[in-house]
Amino acid sequence: MADEPTKKHWVFRVRVADRAGALTSIASAFSNRSVSIDTVVGHGGDYAPTHDGTIVVTFWCTEPEKDEMVRVCKRLSKVTDLE
């Protein structure tokens, strides 16, 4: 029996445009790839002139799955940056 890939805990800090559906777009991207979100924290960009808001997402998955989530989230129209 082959070893299953190790799942790790990941944290994304996503900067988003202040437009309706930003959080929904991110959640849908995870859901469509069967990656469960562990926690979500968000706040507006009142104190950050470079972006409208920030969403922090934590989740567990393999490194290849994380790499795919990076690619997918960066392509979302409401995402302005991802760390």
Order of alpha helices (4+ residues) and beta strands (2+ residues): beta-alpha-beta-beta-alpha-beta
